Amino acid sequence: MVPVTPLIVAQDLSAVGRLSMTAALPVYAAAQVPVAALPTTLLSTQTEGFGQPVKVDSQQWLRDCFAHWRRAKLSFSGAVVGYLGDERTISALSAQLEMLALPQVVIDPVMADGGGLYPGLPMTYPEALVPLLNQATVMTPNWTELQFLTGGSASAHPTIAEVIARIDRLRTRFSNVNQVVITGVPNQNRVLTVFDDHHRWDVAATDRIAGHYYGAGDVFTAVLASALWHGNTLAEAVFTAVDATTTSILATRDSGIEPRFGMQLGAALTQVQQKIKPSDR
């Protein structure tokens, strides 16, 4: 019997709204990636659009969960980390992942967009992420998050050269990162995804779609991580993730459902099944 080595998926779980973990898990299922779901915070709703959500922090549960996994002698193929939202949770998760020394750790430093931090996050949050980000082998910040992590002012309409320079600064700060994907880079009527694979960079471009779509980044990271888990190159993973996320955004826009309730995934999951072929692992 072939042993299962799940991918740890650590991010918040919202009772209302298809985003974060509730958006990611269907993607991993469609891609046939076994997961160990690790909800870092339980929320009554997502953090925007419904007022202040009720939440349950899970630092002690995280520690107890990892302790149980060690007693059970479970092994894991890697980890994907999304929104955490609490500095104590960052510290607890970072300590546990460090003990595992996983071969691949994909971290989406979810904390900011549109030039500012997400509601409720303190200005100390980007620095609190640093010990965790030091463990990343793949990092997927958006353009705003990249600015928080590399410092200094930046253009509202950056050139590719400026983005690449920022990626180089990110690599200097986080030496374990071999693959970097920058999403949401504004470029006239387009949005760019600029990615760097061991100092070889490329760009995926899509038309700008008006509106804000909660959970789009979670879908992107889940598709990207699924493709990488199956051995796809970073370029293959990025283009698959861009296509699936765009499909999900368009379906959400055309559904007429309020964007605060998250992403419509049906057609995107079909794309994932078609484009990400199960590996032999």
C-alpha positions in Angstrom: 0.0 0.0 0.0 1.4 3.4 -1.0 1.8 5.7 2.0 0.0 9.1 1.9 2.1 12.2 2.6 -0.4 15.0 2.8 0.3 18.7 2.1 -0.3 20.8 5.2 -2.8 23.7 4.4 -2.7 26.3 7.1 -5.1 29.3 6.9 -8.2 30.6 8.4 -11.6 29.0 8.0 -14.7 31.3 7.6 -18.1 29.9 8.3 -19.6 32.3 5.8 -17.9 33.1 2.5 -16.1 30.9 0.0 -12.5 32.1 0.6 -9.4 31.1 2.5 -9.7 27.5 3.4 -13.3 27.0 2.1 -12.1 28.1 -1.3 -8.8 26.2 -1.2 -10.0 22.8 -0.1 -12.1 22.2 -3.3 -9.1 23.1 -5.4 -6.9 20.5 -3.7 -9.6 17.9 -4.0 -10.0 18.6 -7.7 -6.3 18.4 -8.2 -6.1 15.1 -6.2 -3.7 16.5 -3.6 -4.1 14.9 -0.2 -4.2 17.6 2.5 -3.9 18.0 6.2 -6.3 20.9 6.8 -5.0 23.1 9.6 -7.5 25.9 10.3 -5.5 28.6 12.1 -8.5 30.7 13.1 -12.2 30.0 13.0 -14.3 33.0 11.9 -18.0 33.5 11.8 -17.6 35.4 8.5 -14.7 36.8 6.6 -13.1 39.9 8.0 -14.5 42.3 5.5 -18.1 43.2 4.6 -20.0 41.7 7.6 -18.8 43.8 10.5 -16.5 42.4 13.2 -16.5 38.6 13.0 -16.5 36.3 16.0 -13.3 34.3 16.0 -11.7 31.4 17.9 -7.9 31.4 18.0 -6.2 28.0 17.8 -2.6 28.4 19.0 -2.9 25.6 21.6 -4.8 23.4 19.2 -2.0 23.9 16.7 0.6 22.8 19.2 -1.5 19.8 20.3 -2.2 18.8 16.7 1.4 18.8 15.7 2.3 16.8 18.8 -0.3 14.2 17.9 1.0 14.0 14.4 4.5 13.4 15.8 3.2 10.6 18.1 1.4 9.1 15.1 4.6 9.3 13.0 2.9 11.1 10.2 5.0 12.6 7.4 4.1 15.5 5.2 5.1 16.5 1.6 5.1 20.2 2.3 3.0 23.1 3.5 1.0 26.0 2.2 0.3 28.9 4.5 -2.2 31.6 3.9 -4.0 34.2 6.0 -3.2 33.9 9.7 -4.2 37.3 11.1 -2.7 37.1 14.6 0.9 37.4 15.6 0.6 34.7 18.2 -0.6 32.3 15.6 2.3 33.2 13.4 4.7 32.4 16.2 3.0 29.1 17.0 2.9 27.9 13.4 6.4 29.0 12.6 7.8 27.0 15.5 6.0 23.8 14.5 6.9 24.0 10.8 10.5 24.6 11.7 10.6 21.3 13.5 9.3 19.5 10.4 11.9 20.9 8.0 9.7 20.3 5.0 11.1 20.2 1.5 8.6 22.7 0.1 6.9 25.5 2.0 4.6 27.8 -0.1 3.7 31.0 1.8 1.2 33.6 0.7 1.9 36.5 3.1 -1.7 37.6 3.1 -1.9 40.9 4.9 -2.4 43.8 2.5 -3.9 45.1 -0.7 -4.5 48.4 -2.4 -1.6 50.1 -0.7 -2.6 49.2 2.9 -2.9 46.5 5.5 -6.1 44.5 5.9 -8.5 45.7 8.6 -7.5 44.8 12.1 -3.9 44.1 11.4 -1.3 46.2 13.4 1.6 47.9 11.7 3.9 45.4 13.4 2.3 42.5 11.5 4.7 42.4 8.5 7.7 42.1 10.8 6.0 39.5 12.8 5.8 37.3 9.7 9.5 37.4 9.2 10.4 34.2 11.2 7.8 32.3 9.3 8.8 33.7 5.9 12.4 32.6 6.6 11.1 29.1 6.1 9.5 29.7 2.7 10.8 28.1 -0.4 8.0 29.6 -2.6 6.5 33.0 -1.8 3.4 34.6 -3.4 2.9 38.2 -2.2 0.8 40.6 -4.1 2.3 44.0 -5.2 1.3 45.7 -2.0 2.6 42.9 0.2 5.9 42.9 -1.7 6.3 46.6 -0.8 5.7 46.0 2.9 8.3 43.2 2.8 10.9 45.1 0.9 10.4 48.7 2.3 10.5 52.1 0.7 8.0 53.8 -1.6 7.0 52.4 -4.9 5.3 53.5 -8.1 1.6 53.0 -8.5 2.3 51.8 -12.0 5.6 49.9 -11.7 7.8 48.8 -14.6 8.9 45.2 -14.9 12.4 46.3 -14.0 11.1 47.8 -10.7 9.2 44.6 -9.9 12.3 42.5 -10.6 14.4 44.8 -8.4 11.9 44.3 -5.6 12.1 40.5 -6.1 15.9 40.7 -5.8 15.5 42.6 -2.5 13.0 40.0 -1.3 15.5 37.2 -2.1 18.3 39.0 -0.3 16.1 39.2 2.8 14.7 35.6 2.6 17.5 33.4 1.3 15.6 30.1 1.3 13.1 31.4 -1.3 13.9 29.9 -4.7 10.6 30.7 -6.4 8.8 34.1 -6.2 5.4 34.9 -7.6 4.1 38.5 -7.5 0.4 38.9 -8.2 -1.7 41.9 -8.8 0.9 44.1 -10.5 -0.9 47.1 -12.1 -0.1 47.7 -15.7 -2.5 50.1 -17.6 -5.6 48.0 -18.4 -3.9 44.8 -17.5 -2.9 43.0 -14.3 0.5 41.2 -14.3 1.8 38.2 -12.5 5.5 38.4 -12.4 7.4 35.3 -11.4 11.0 34.3 -10.8 12.3 30.8 -10.8 15.9 30.6 -9.6 16.6 34.0 -11.1 14.8 33.3 -14.4 11.7 35.6 -14.6 8.6 35.7 -16.8 5.2 37.5 -16.9 1.6 36.4 -17.2 -0.8 39.1 -18.2 -4.6 39.3 -18.0 -7.1 42.0 -18.7 -8.2 44.1 -15.6 -11.6 43.0 -14.3 -13.4 45.7 -12.4 -14.3 45.0 -8.8 -12.8 43.4 -5.7 -13.2 39.6 -5.5 -12.7 38.2 -2.0 -10.8 34.8 -2.1 -9.3 35.3 -5.6 -5.8 35.1 -4.1 -6.7 32.0 -2.1 -7.8 30.3 -5.3 -4.6 31.3 -7.1 -2.3 30.0 -4.3 -4.2 26.7 -4.0 -4.0 26.1 -7.8 -0.3 27.1 -7.9 0.6 24.8 -4.9 -1.4 21.9 -6.4 0.5 22.2 -9.7 3.8 22.4 -7.9 2.9 19.4 -5.7 2.4 17.4 -8.9 5.8 18.3 -10.2 4.8 21.1 -12.7 7.3 23.8 -13.4 6.7 27.2 -11.8 5.8 28.6 -15.2 3.2 25.8 -15.8 1.9 26.3 -12.3 1.6 30.1 -12.7 -0.2 30.0 -16.0 -2.6 27.4 -14.8 -3.3 29.4 -11.6 -3.8 32.6 -13.6 -6.3 30.9 -16.0 -8.3 29.2 -13.2 -8.4 32.3 -11.0 -9.5 34.4 -14.0 -12.3 31.9 -14.7 -13.4 32.0 -11.1 -13.4 35.8 -11.0 -15.5 36.0 -14.2 -17.9 33.4 -12.9 -18.3 35.3 -9.7 -18.9 38.6 -11.5 -21.5 37.0 -13.8 -23.3 35.1 -11.1 -24.8 38.3 -9.6 -23.9 37.0 -6.1 -22.4 39.6 -3.8 -18.6 39.4 -4.0 -18.3 39.4 -0.2 -19.6 35.9 -0.2 -16.5 34.7 -2.0 -15.7 32.9 -5.2 -17.7 30.8 -7.6 -15.5 27.8 -8.3 -17.3 25.3 -10.6 -15.7 26.1 -14.0 -12.3 26.7 -12.4 -12.3 23.3 -10.7 -13.0 21.7 -14.1 -9.9 23.6 -15.5 -7.8 22.3 -12.6 -8.9 18.7 -13.3 -8.0 19.1 -16.9 -4.7 21.0 -16.6 -3.1 19.4 -13.5 -2.5 15.8 -14.1 -2.0 13.5 -11.1 1.6 12.6 -10.5 2.9 9.2 -9.5 3.8 10.4 -6.0 
